[in-house]
């Protein structure tokens, strides 16, 4: 009698796209849980174990993805700075500077981006500031984030200078420092978190203040005399 051969088991194809999507969703869930925990409980009381329990993953998963808590905070900042939608805020800002010829429109565009980004990132930067007083790793992260923000503002100032928009009595370094000051989380804390300004009023103030500080006075049209 002929022996029936056992059916050959075929391996299921490796679904890399599905795995990547699962990893993306897990990462997003971890960052969302960390955002809520850090802002509600503070940096020091929040533990990796509590975050793992919130998300339903292992502690090792978080450590492998982000390292320690400072790595989580850095990732939250990077996500917040990207803003809303598929195009990161920095790319939108650079596109605005490349296509807009009116410096006042450029700065008002920055103000609009501030209304979008500041409510996301400023609370995290303030968390870093507070945690830095007791945690050396967070102190290092605060220095890193401050330097990155200054680099970005200096980049914007350089673009204004190249286009001939800066006031004559300002150089790129000074202009970058002015924008660095107006984009600081401390100013957001004073006006929005303490004084209760809505984000739109805050962003309009930032735009008006930077226009006054960075650009020469706008020439008024001359009226002809009869």
N, CA, C and O of each residue as an XYZ file, in Angstrom:
904
protein
N       0.835     -1.198      0.000
C       0.000      0.000      0.000
C       0.875      1.254      0.000
O       1.945      1.326      0.605
N       0.350      2.207     -0.706
C       1.088      3.461     -0.730
C       0.817      4.243      0.539
O      -0.324      4.335      0.992
N       1.853      4.795      1.099
C       1.696      5.641      2.296
C       1.389      7.059      1.867
O       2.050      7.646      1.011
N       0.383      7.566      2.485
C       0.027      8.945      2.180
C       1.022      9.878      2.849
O       1.271      9.793      4.052
N       1.566     10.741      2.071
C       2.530     11.698      2.635
C       1.793     12.788      3.399
O       0.728     13.246      2.987
N       2.368     13.185      4.496
C       1.759     14.233      5.325
C       1.787     15.549      4.570
O       2.753     15.840      3.864
N       0.740     16.344      4.712
C       0.719     17.642      4.022
C       1.870     18.525      4.473
O       2.184     18.607      5.660
N       2.473     19.165      3.531
C       3.605     20.046      3.842
C       3.077     21.343      4.439
O       2.209     22.001      3.865
N       3.607     21.690      5.577
C       3.203     22.940      6.230
C       3.958     24.105      5.611
O       5.188     24.125      5.569
N       3.206     25.051      5.145
C       3.840     26.242      4.563
C       3.921     27.345      5.614
O       2.980     27.571      6.375
N       5.031     28.005      5.639
C       5.217     29.098      6.584
C       4.446     30.326      6.141
O       4.431     30.684      4.964
N       3.823     30.946      7.086
C       3.117     32.187      6.769
C       4.134     33.275      6.428
O       5.139     33.425      7.124
N       3.882     34.019      5.378
C       4.844     35.082      5.015
C       4.984     36.097      6.148
O       4.015     36.441      6.825
N       6.183     36.552      6.327
C       6.455     37.525      7.382
C       5.844     38.869      6.997
O       6.203     39.463      5.980
N       4.931     39.325      7.816
C       4.207     40.562      7.516
C       4.925     41.726      8.191
O       4.577     42.121      9.303
N       5.935     42.272      7.505
C       6.726     43.340      8.117
C       5.908     44.610      8.293
O       6.087     45.336      9.271
N       5.011     44.882      7.348
C       4.201     46.098      7.450
C       3.313     46.046      8.694
O       3.163     47.042      9.400
N       2.725     44.869      8.955
C       1.863     44.739     10.136
C       2.680     44.894     11.411
O       2.246     45.544     12.362
N       3.868     44.290     11.424
C       4.735     44.401     12.605
C       5.146     45.854     12.856
O       5.164     46.318     13.996
N       5.472     46.555     11.783
C       5.875     47.957     11.927
C       4.724     48.800     12.445
O       4.927     49.687     13.275
N       3.516     48.530     11.962
C       2.351     49.280     12.430
C       2.074     48.982     13.899
O       1.723     49.886     14.658
N       2.227     47.737     14.302
C       2.046     47.389     15.712
C       3.084     48.107     16.580
O       2.764     48.615     17.655
N       4.324     48.142     16.101
C       5.386     48.826     16.842
C       5.094     50.317     16.945
O       5.312     50.929     17.991
N       4.594     50.906     15.842
C       4.253     52.336     15.860
C       3.139     52.613     16.855
O       3.203     53.591     17.600
N       2.127     51.769     16.875
C       1.016     51.963     17.796
C       1.463     51.804     19.248
O       1.020     52.544     20.127
N       2.340     50.838     19.490
C       2.857     50.643     20.852
C       3.675     51.849     21.293
O       3.544     52.319     22.423
N       4.512     52.344     20.400
C       5.329     53.528     20.720
C       4.429     54.720     21.032
O       4.661     55.436     22.007
N       3.401     54.937     20.206
C       2.485     56.060     20.420
C       1.754     55.917     21.751
O       1.555     56.904     22.459
N       1.354     54.696     22.094
C       0.645     54.469     23.355
C       1.561     54.738     24.551
O       1.122     55.288     25.561
N       2.827     54.351     24.433
C       3.785     54.600     25.522
C       3.997     56.095     25.713
O       3.998     56.584     26.843
N       4.177     56.822     24.617
C       4.396     58.265     24.712
C       3.166     58.981     25.264
O       3.293     59.922     26.047
N       1.982     58.539     24.857
C       0.753     59.148     25.374
C       0.619     58.909     26.874
O       0.264     59.819     27.623
N       0.903     57.683     27.310
C       0.827     57.381     28.747
C       1.875     58.158     29.525
O       1.607     58.643     30.625
N       3.077     58.276     28.951
C       4.141     59.023     29.629
C       3.780     60.500     29.741
O       4.000     61.111     30.786
N       3.226     61.081     28.670
C       2.790     62.482     28.685
C       1.820     62.715     29.847
O       1.985     63.649     30.632
N       0.810     61.853     29.942
C      -0.215     62.032     30.986
C       0.375     61.832     32.373
O       0.078     62.602     33.286
N       1.196     60.819     32.542
C       1.781     60.532     33.862
C       2.731     61.644     34.305
O       2.651     62.117     35.438
N       3.625     62.060     33.413
C       4.605     63.083     33.776
C       3.917     64.393     34.167
O       4.286     65.015     35.164
N       2.924     64.811     33.390
C       2.271     66.092     33.669
C       1.350     66.010     34.885
O       1.148     67.011     35.573
N       0.796     64.843     35.155
C      -0.100     64.695     36.306
C       0.667     64.453     37.602
O       0.330     65.016     38.643
N       1.707     63.604     37.534
C       2.390     63.175     38.761
C       3.764     63.802     38.949
O       4.299     63.796     40.058
N       4.347     64.349     37.868
C       5.700     64.861     37.953
C       6.708     63.841     37.456
O       6.374     62.674     37.251
N       7.942     64.283     37.264
C       8.965     63.417     36.696
C       9.432     62.355     37.687
O       9.429     61.167     37.366
N       9.829     62.769     38.880
C      10.405     61.824     39.833
C       9.428     60.728     40.259
O       9.822     59.562     40.281
N       8.162     61.044     40.602
C       7.255     59.981     41.048
C       6.854     58.988     39.959
O       6.442     57.869     40.267
N       6.970     59.381     38.697
C       6.581     58.484     37.608
C       7.654     57.423     37.412
O       8.840     57.743     37.324
N       7.243     56.169     37.345
C       8.179     55.064     37.161
C       7.931     54.380     35.820
O       6.833     54.432     35.266
N       8.980     53.740     35.318
C       8.840     52.961     34.092
C       7.837     51.834     34.303
O       7.073     51.501     33.397
N       7.836     51.249     35.495
C       6.900     50.156     35.784
C       5.448     50.628     35.694
O       4.590     49.916     35.171
N       5.175     51.839     36.208
C       3.800     52.348     36.143
C       3.385     52.621     34.701
O       2.233     52.390     34.331
N       4.310     53.109     33.891
C       4.003     53.352     32.485
C       3.753     52.036     31.746
O       2.842     51.937     30.925
N       4.577     51.028     32.050
C       4.398     49.719     31.418
C       3.036     49.129     31.771
O       2.376     48.523     30.927
N       2.620     49.309     33.022
C       1.314     48.806     33.439
C       0.188     49.561     32.738
O      -0.817     48.962     32.355
N       0.352     50.868     32.569
C      -0.676     51.667     31.881
C      -0.905     51.189     30.450
O      -2.040     51.130     29.976
N       0.180     50.852     29.777
C       0.102     50.505     28.358
C      -0.125     49.012     28.144
O      -0.640     48.601     27.104
N       0.264     48.193     29.141
C       0.160     46.746     28.984
C       1.332     46.143     28.247
O       1.178     45.178     27.498
N       2.521     46.723     28.462
C       3.738     46.180     27.861
C       4.727     45.880     28.977
O       4.493     46.223     30.136
N       5.830     45.240     28.619
C       6.847     44.941     29.613
C       7.733     46.159     29.856
O       7.828     47.058     29.021
N       8.366     46.165     31.000
C       9.330     47.224     31.313
C      10.465     47.224     30.291
O      10.943     48.280     29.878
N      10.893     46.014     29.888
C      11.990     45.907     28.916
C      11.631     46.564     27.590
O      12.497     47.136     26.928
N      10.357     46.488     27.193
C       9.930     47.113     25.933
C      10.183     48.611     25.964
O      10.647     49.186     24.980
N       9.879     49.247     27.092
C      10.087     50.691     27.205
C      11.571     51.020     27.229
O      12.012     51.957     26.564
N      12.346     50.252     27.996
C      13.777     50.526     28.064
C      14.445     50.343     26.698
O      15.315     51.127     26.320
N      14.035     49.302     25.956
C      14.633     49.057     24.649
C      14.265     50.151     23.641
O      15.046     50.467     22.743
N      13.083     50.717     23.796
C      12.610     51.728     22.844
C      13.121     53.125     23.162
O      13.429     53.900     22.257
N      13.211     53.447     24.458
C      13.495     54.832     24.841
C      14.661     54.979     25.815
O      15.129     56.096     26.035
N      15.132     53.906     26.392
C      16.109     54.042     27.458
C      15.418     54.414     28.751
O      14.319     53.929     29.023
N      16.031     55.258     29.549
C      15.454     55.655     30.829
C      14.397     56.744     30.623
O      14.028     57.057     29.491
N      13.920     57.310     31.724
C      12.830     58.291     31.644
C      13.216     59.532     30.841
O      12.368     60.111     30.161
N      14.455     59.941     30.908
C      14.878     61.120     30.145
C      14.702     60.889     28.648
O      14.365     61.817     27.912
N      14.930     59.657     28.193
C      14.714     59.343     26.795
C      13.257     59.466     26.399
O      12.947     59.885     25.284
N      12.358     59.104     27.309
C      10.928     59.275     27.061
C      10.572     60.757     26.927
O       9.819     61.144     26.034
N      11.116     61.571     27.814
C      10.818     63.004     27.769
C      11.352     63.615     26.474
O      10.686     64.450     25.863
N      12.540     63.208     26.057
C      13.093     63.713     24.800
C      12.175     63.344     23.623
O      11.910     64.176     22.755
N      11.699     62.108     23.602
C      10.816     61.667     22.512
C       9.493     62.430     22.534
O       8.946     62.743     21.477
N       8.975     62.731     23.722
C       7.740     63.517     23.828
C       7.965     64.918     23.271
O       7.106     65.450     22.567
N       9.103     65.511     23.578
C       9.427     66.848     23.053
C       9.505     66.835     21.532
O       8.944     67.708     20.870
N      10.196     65.851     20.981
C      10.338     65.768     19.534
C       8.975     65.624     18.864
O       8.719     66.234     17.826
N       8.115     64.824     19.454
C       6.771     64.646     18.909
C       5.969     65.938     18.992
O       5.255     66.292     18.054
N       6.086     66.644     20.119
C       5.345     67.895     20.299
C       5.823     68.969     19.328
O       5.012     69.730     18.799
N       7.128     69.037     19.089
C       7.682     70.058     18.198
C       7.268     69.848     16.738
O       7.295     70.785     15.939
N       6.889     68.628     16.400
C       6.448     68.364     15.033
C       5.102     69.002     14.744
O       4.776     69.252     13.584
N       4.315     69.270     15.778
C       3.027     69.901     15.592
C       1.966     68.933     15.104
O       2.087     67.720     15.272
N       0.928     69.484     14.499
C      -0.199     68.680     14.033
C      -0.045     68.341     12.548
O       0.610     69.058     11.792
N      -0.664     67.233     12.155
C      -0.706     66.898     10.735
C       0.530     66.154     10.271
O       1.449     65.916     11.055
N       0.555     65.782      8.990
C       1.631     64.945      8.457
C       2.944     65.675      8.186
O       3.995     65.041      8.093
N       2.893     67.001      8.058
C       4.114     67.765      7.730
C       4.639     68.425      8.997
O       3.931     69.232      9.599
N       5.870     68.102      9.423
C       6.421     68.696     10.644
C       6.457     70.222     10.586
O       6.598     70.816      9.517
N       6.325     70.838     11.755
C       6.257     72.296     11.835
C       7.512     72.958     11.270
O       7.408     73.996     10.616
N       8.691     72.386     11.504
C       9.921     72.990     10.981
C       9.907     73.055      9.454
O      10.346     74.045      8.868
N       9.409     72.013      8.818
C       9.357     71.998      7.355
C       8.375     73.053      6.861
O       8.640     73.733      5.870
N       7.243     73.192      7.547
C       6.273     74.218      7.155
C       6.852     75.613      7.345
O       6.620     76.504      6.527
N       7.612     75.803      8.436
C       8.236     77.100      8.673
C       9.255     77.426      7.592
O       9.293     78.551      7.094
N      10.085     76.449      7.224
C      11.083     76.680      6.179
C      10.417     76.971      4.834
O      10.895     77.812      4.072
N       9.319     76.278      4.545
C       8.604     76.523      3.289
C       8.027     77.932      3.254
O       8.042     78.594      2.216
N       7.521     78.383      4.394
C       6.990     79.748      4.478
C       8.090     80.767      4.214
O       7.887     81.726      3.469
N       9.252     80.560      4.822
C      10.354     81.495      4.643
C      10.883     81.485      3.216
O      11.407     82.493      2.741
N      10.752     80.358      2.531
C      11.264     80.248      1.163
C      10.333     80.875      0.135
O      10.774     81.254     -0.950
N       9.049     80.989      0.467
C       8.073     81.447     -0.539
C       7.480     82.817     -0.241
O       7.018     83.497     -1.158
N       7.484     83.238      1.022
C       6.861     84.511      1.401
C       7.891     85.635      1.348
O       8.999     85.495      1.867
N       7.521     86.750      0.719
C       8.453     87.875      0.596
C       8.205     88.947      1.653
O       9.069     89.795      1.881
N       7.065     88.926      2.287
C       6.727     89.920      3.310
C       7.196     89.407      4.670
O       6.663     88.413      5.163
N       8.192     90.071      5.294
C       8.703     89.567      6.572
C       7.654     89.572      7.678
O       7.698     88.727      8.573
N       6.710     90.514      7.628
C       5.654     90.541      8.631
C       4.738     89.319      8.499
O       4.274     88.770      9.498
N       4.487     88.909      7.275
C       3.685     87.699      7.059
C       4.436     86.463      7.550
O       3.831     85.538      8.093
N       5.762     86.450      7.356
C       6.564     85.327      7.851
C       6.464     85.234      9.364
O       6.231     84.155      9.908
N       6.640     86.361     10.048
C       6.627     86.347     11.508
C       5.228     86.033     12.033
O       5.095     85.351     13.049
N       4.203     86.510     11.371
C       2.840     86.153     11.799
C       2.583     84.661     11.559
O       1.830     84.028     12.298
N       3.208     84.112     10.531
C       3.135     82.661     10.328
C       3.801     81.910     11.465
O       3.308     80.873     11.907
N       4.929     82.439     11.939
C       5.564     81.834     13.112
C       4.649     81.915     14.329
O       4.584     80.985     15.133
N       3.942     83.042     14.455
C       2.995     83.179     15.557
C       1.911     82.123     15.496
O       1.530     81.566     16.526
N       1.409     81.839     14.301
C       0.387     80.803     14.146
C       0.946     79.429     14.520
O       0.260     78.630     15.157
N       2.188     79.156     14.125
C       2.809     77.893     14.510
C       3.000     77.813     16.020
O       2.890     76.739     16.613
N       3.286     78.951     16.636
C       3.440     78.987     18.093
C       2.145     78.585     18.785
O       2.176     77.846     19.769
N       1.010     79.061     18.286
C      -0.287     78.700     18.877
C      -0.538     77.204     18.773
O      -1.214     76.622     19.621
N       0.003     76.589     17.743
C      -0.158     75.145     17.542
C       0.793     74.335     18.422
O       0.404     73.318     18.996
N       2.045     74.795     18.523
C       3.083     73.978     19.144
C       3.246     74.235     20.638
O       3.436     73.296     21.412
N       3.175     75.508     21.051
C       3.472     75.850     22.441
C       2.625     75.081     23.457
O       3.180     74.614     24.452
N       1.305     74.923     23.261
C       0.540     74.157     24.252
C       0.993     72.707     24.375
O       0.759     72.066     25.400
N       1.644     72.185     23.327
C       2.127     70.816     23.363
C       3.499     70.704     24.021
O       3.735     69.821     24.846
N       4.400     71.611     23.645
C       5.788     71.429     24.052
C       6.165     72.207     25.314
O       7.001     71.745     26.091
N       5.559     73.386     25.532
C       5.962     74.200     26.679
C       5.776     73.472     28.011
O       6.676     73.540     28.848
N       4.655     72.775     28.256
C       4.532     72.063     29.535
C       5.622     71.008     29.742
O       6.052     70.767     30.870
N       6.064     70.380     28.647
C       7.120     69.374     28.771
C       8.455     70.044     29.074
O       9.225     69.546     29.895
N       8.734     71.169     28.419
C       9.979     71.897     28.701
C      10.003     72.425     30.129
O      11.061     72.470     30.757
N       8.855     72.820     30.640
C       8.779     73.255     32.041
C       8.972     72.075     32.980
O       9.568     72.224     34.047
N       8.479     70.912     32.599
C       8.724     69.693     33.379
C      10.215     69.399     33.445
O      10.741     69.056     34.503
N      10.900     69.537     32.296
C      12.348     69.321     32.259
C      13.050     70.320     33.172
O      13.947     69.949     33.929
N      12.646     71.577     33.104
C      13.260     72.618     33.940
C      13.149     72.257     35.417
O      14.129     72.342     36.157
N      11.962     71.858     35.840
C      11.746     71.551     37.254
C      12.521     70.296     37.679
O      13.095     70.255     38.767
N      12.532     69.272     36.809
C      13.224     68.029     37.146
C      14.735     68.205     37.127
O      15.457     67.478     37.809
N      15.216     69.173     36.343
C      16.659     69.381     36.201
C      17.311     69.792     37.517
O      18.513     69.591     37.693
N      16.558     70.354     38.427
C      17.134     70.797     39.695
C      17.614     69.630     40.550
O      18.484     69.804     41.403
N      17.050     68.434     40.327
C      17.423     67.281     41.151
C      17.981     66.117     40.350
O      18.521     65.176     40.932
N      17.863     66.160     39.031
C      18.259     65.023     38.197
C      19.301     65.466     37.175
O      18.980     66.247     36.280
N      20.548     64.986     37.286
C      21.606     65.411     36.356
C      21.282     65.095     34.900
O      21.622     65.876     34.012
N      20.628     63.957     34.641
C      20.291     63.604     33.264
C      19.285     64.583     32.679
O      19.358     64.926     31.499
N      18.349     65.031     33.502
C      17.381     66.012     33.035
C      18.023     67.389     32.887
O      17.636     68.164     32.013
N      18.999     67.694     33.734
C      19.737     68.952     33.588
C      20.473     68.980     32.250
O      20.519     70.008     31.575
N      21.046     67.836     31.878
C      21.718     67.739     30.583
C      20.714     67.881     29.445
O      21.007     68.511     28.428
N      19.529     67.295     29.615
C      18.498     67.401     28.588
C      18.013     68.840     28.451
O      17.743     69.298     27.340
N      17.899     69.554     29.566
C      17.491     70.955     29.501
C      18.501     71.776     28.712
O      18.116     72.597     27.879
N      19.780     71.564     28.964
C      20.827     72.264     28.210
C      20.737     71.940     26.723
O      20.882     72.819     25.875
N      20.496     70.671     26.421
C      20.377     70.229     25.022
C      19.180     70.884     24.331
O      19.304     71.364     23.204
N      18.028     70.906     24.995
C      16.829     71.459     24.384
C      16.943     72.975     24.213
O      16.496     73.519     23.204
N      17.536     73.654     25.189
C      17.750     75.100     25.070
C      18.662     75.410     23.877
O      18.416     76.349     23.120
N      19.717     74.605     23.725
C      20.659     74.827     22.619
C      19.995     74.564     21.274
O      20.226     75.297     20.313
N      19.178     73.528     21.201
C      18.480     73.230     19.948
C      17.523     74.358     19.564
O      17.424     74.734     18.396
N      16.827     74.887     20.555
C      15.886     75.975     20.277
C      16.637     77.219     19.830
O      16.189     77.914     18.917
N      17.773     77.512     20.456
C      18.572     78.669     20.045
C      19.107     78.474     18.622
O      19.120     79.420     17.834
N      19.543     77.267     18.291
C      20.016     76.984     16.936
C      18.913     77.238     15.916
O      19.154     77.821     14.858
N      17.693     76.791     16.245
C      16.578     76.969     15.310
C      16.230     78.442     15.139
O      15.984     78.898     14.022
N      16.210     79.183     16.239
C      15.891     80.608     16.144
C      16.984     81.369     15.391
O      16.689     82.308     14.652
N      18.236     80.971     15.574
C      19.331     81.606     14.838
C      19.223     81.291     13.352
O      19.533     82.138     12.513
N      18.791     80.097     13.026
C      18.537     79.726     11.629
C      17.478     80.651     11.020
O      17.642     81.143      9.903
N      16.404     80.879     11.755
C      15.352     81.776     11.266
C      15.873     83.209     11.118
O      15.555     83.896     10.147
N      16.669     83.647     12.082
C      17.234     84.996     12.024
C      18.164     85.145     10.818
O      18.186     86.188     10.165
N      18.918     84.107     10.534
C      19.831     84.156      9.383
C      19.051     84.300      8.079
O      19.470     85.018      7.171
N      17.913     83.613      7.994
C      17.083     83.738      6.794
C      16.539     85.157      6.644
O      16.497     85.694      5.537
N      16.125     85.763      7.755
C      15.654     87.148      7.694
C      16.770     88.082      7.230
O      16.555     88.987      6.423
N      17.982     87.836      7.768
C      19.114     88.695      7.407
C      19.472     88.545      5.931
O      19.740     89.542      5.261
N      19.480     87.312      5.414
C      19.821     87.082      4.009
C      18.842     87.789      3.071
O      19.208     88.252      1.990
N      17.578     87.857      3.523
C      16.565     88.513      2.689
C      16.543     90.019      2.888
O      15.737     90.709      2.263
N      17.418     90.545      3.749
C      17.499     91.976      3.981
C      16.385     92.537      4.845
O      16.052     93.717      4.737
N      15.797     91.697      5.711
C      14.654     92.134      6.497
C      15.014     92.652      7.891
O      14.242     93.413      8.475
N      16.161     92.260      8.434
C      16.495     92.644      9.807
C      16.772     94.139      9.936
O      17.232     94.786      8.995
N      16.483     94.669     11.118
C      16.880     96.046     11.418
C      18.392     96.187     11.286
O      19.129     95.230     11.522
N      18.846     97.353     10.917
C      20.264     97.590     10.668
C      21.111     97.469     11.934
O      22.299     97.152     11.865
N      20.495     97.722     13.088
C      21.268     97.688     14.327
C      21.291     96.301     14.966
O      21.762     96.155     16.094
N      20.792     95.283     14.270
C      20.786     93.922     14.786
C      21.652     93.023     13.921
O      21.649     93.144     12.696
N      22.396     92.119     14.557
C      23.065     91.066     13.802
C      22.310     89.753     14.000
O      21.351     89.690     14.769
N      22.746     88.718     13.309
C      22.027     87.439     13.350
C      22.005     86.854     14.762
O      20.980     86.338     15.207
N      23.120     86.933     15.455
C      23.200     86.384     16.813
C      22.187     87.070     17.730
O      21.460     86.406     18.469
N      22.145     88.392     17.677
C      21.211     89.131     18.529
C      19.757     88.815     18.173
O      18.917     88.637     19.055
N      19.476     88.747     16.883
C      18.105     88.452     16.454
C      17.690     87.055     16.884
O      16.555     86.845     17.313
N      18.614     86.092     16.770
C      18.311     84.731     17.220
C      18.017     84.678     18.704
O      17.125     83.951     19.143
N      18.766     85.449     19.479
C      18.540     85.472     20.932
C      17.197     86.118     21.284
O      16.537     85.706     22.238
N      16.797     87.128     20.514
C      15.486     87.744     20.736
C      14.380     86.725     20.478
O      13.458     86.595     21.283
N      14.465     86.006     19.369
C      13.449     84.994     19.074
C      13.496     83.838     20.067
O      12.456     83.276     20.410
N      14.670     83.482     20.525
C      14.832     82.439     21.547
C      14.110     82.840     22.828
O      13.492     82.004     23.487
N      14.191     84.122     23.177
C      13.514     84.612     24.385
C      12.005     84.567     24.226
O      11.296     84.107     25.121
N      11.509     85.047     23.077
C      10.063     85.079     22.879
C       9.455     83.683     22.700
O       8.254     83.504     22.901
N      10.267     82.702     22.328
C       9.760     81.330     22.186
C       9.986     80.496     23.448
O       9.768     79.284     23.431
N      10.417     81.122     24.530
C      10.765     80.376     25.737
C       9.521     79.828     26.436
O       8.467     80.462     26.413
N       9.639     78.659     27.053
C       8.521     78.124     27.828
C       8.194     78.980     29.047
O       7.064     78.969     29.535
N       9.186     79.720     29.536
C       8.942     80.582     30.695
C       7.936     81.681     30.358
O       7.086     82.011     31.185
N       8.021     82.251     29.156
C       7.063     83.281     28.755
C       5.670     82.672     28.603
O       4.677     83.284     28.995
N       5.597     81.477     28.039
C       4.312     80.772     27.931
C       3.735     80.517     29.329
O       2.534     80.671     29.549
N       4.585     80.134     30.251
C       4.135     79.881     31.622
C       3.527     81.142     32.233
O       2.461     81.088     32.847
N       4.210     82.280     32.063
C       3.735     83.526     32.660
C       2.390     83.964     32.071
O       1.462     84.292     32.811
N       2.291     83.967     30.749
C       1.128     84.565     30.100
C      -0.054     83.593     29.959
O      -1.207     83.992     30.120
N       0.231     82.333     29.661
C      -0.849     81.375     29.416
C      -1.212     80.604     30.680
O      -2.377     80.568     31.075
N      -0.223     79.990     31.312
C      -0.519     79.134     32.463
C      -0.849     79.933     33.720
O      -1.685     79.513     34.519
N      -0.198     81.082     33.900
C      -0.443     81.869     35.114
C      -1.500     82.938     34.881
O      -2.437     83.064     35.670
N      -1.359     83.708     33.808
C      -2.305     84.793     33.555
C      -3.539     84.353     32.773
O      -4.510     85.104     32.676
N      -3.511     83.156     32.222
C      -4.697     82.618     31.578
C      -4.983     83.113     30.172
O      -6.118     83.027     29.705
N      -3.953     83.636     29.481
C      -4.166     84.063     28.101
C      -4.516     82.859     27.227
O      -3.914     81.797     27.386
N      -5.480     82.998     26.301
C      -5.710     81.926     25.329
C      -4.544     81.855     24.346
O      -3.872     82.860     24.117
N      -4.295     80.686     23.763
C      -3.142     80.535     22.859
C      -3.137     81.527     21.692
O      -2.070     81.974     21.273
N      -4.318     81.878     21.159
C      -4.351     82.798     20.026
C      -3.882     84.197     20.426
O      -3.175     84.859     19.665
N      -4.273     84.643     21.611
C      -3.807     85.952     22.071
C      -2.301     85.909     22.325
O      -1.582     86.854     22.002
N      -1.838     84.818     22.898
C      -0.415     84.655     23.160
C       0.385     84.680     21.858
O       1.403     85.366     21.767
N      -0.072     83.939     20.858
C       0.679     83.873     19.600
C       0.671     85.220     18.878
O       1.663     85.588     18.248
N      -0.446     85.961     18.965
C      -0.504     87.290     18.352
C       0.468     88.243     19.043
O       1.125     89.051     18.387
N       0.557     88.146     20.357
C       1.511     88.962     21.119
C       2.944     88.649     20.705
O       3.750     89.556     20.503
N       3.261     87.346     20.578
C       4.608     86.935     20.170
C       4.951     87.517     18.798
O       6.040     88.055     18.595
N       4.011     87.402     17.864
C       4.258     87.905     16.507
C       4.461     89.420     16.524
O       5.406     89.920     15.914
N       3.585     90.160     17.217
C       3.702     91.626     17.266
C       5.020     92.044     17.918
O       5.681     92.975     17.458
N       5.394     91.349     18.993
C       6.619     91.699     19.708
C       7.852     91.445     18.842
O       8.779     92.254     18.837
N       7.869     90.330     18.112
C       9.027     90.037     17.271
C       9.099     90.972     16.074
O      10.190     91.359     15.657
N       7.951     91.339     15.516
C       7.954     92.311     14.417
C       8.560     93.630     14.890
O       9.385     94.224     14.197
N       8.147     94.084     16.072
C       8.661     95.344     16.609
C      10.145     95.259     16.934
O      10.878     96.232     16.758
N      10.592     94.096     17.408
C      11.984     93.955     17.844
C      12.944     93.673     16.695
O      14.116     94.041     16.775
N      12.472     93.023     15.622
C      13.384     92.537     14.592
C      13.383     93.356     13.302
O      14.405     93.449     12.623
N      12.248     93.945     12.968
C      12.118     94.588     11.662
C      12.180     96.104     11.773
O      11.809     96.663     12.805
N      12.641     96.773     10.730
C      12.598     98.247     10.729
C      11.151     98.706     10.683
O      10.279     97.969     10.222
N      10.889     99.923     11.159
C       9.506    100.429     11.139
C       8.948    100.415      9.728
O       9.660    100.689      8.762
N       7.678    100.098      9.623
C       7.033    100.061      8.320
C       6.817    101.481      7.819
O       6.291    102.333      8.535
N       7.228    101.723      6.582
C       7.070    103.072      6.016
C       5.612    103.336      5.687
O       4.938    102.521      5.056
N       5.151    104.478      6.124
C       3.775    104.848      5.820
C       3.717    105.530      4.449
O       4.608    106.306      4.103
N       2.687    105.245      3.684
C       2.590    105.887      2.352
C       2.456    107.391      2.469
O       1.712    107.903      3.305
N       3.190    108.088      1.618
C       3.135    109.546      1.658
C       1.847    110.049      0.996
O       1.407    109.539     -0.035
N       1.280    111.043      1.616
C       0.060    111.637      1.037
C       0.477    112.863      0.223
O       1.290    113.675      0.665
N      -0.087    112.973     -0.951
C       0.238    114.119     -1.809
C      -0.508    115.358     -1.352
O      -1.659    115.287     -0.921
N       0.163    116.486     -1.452
C      -0.466    117.748     -1.083
C      -1.051    118.424     -2.328
O      -0.431    118.447     -3.391
N      -2.234    118.961     -2.171
C      -2.869    119.663     -3.285
C      -2.298    121.060     -3.409
O      -2.704    121.817     -4.291
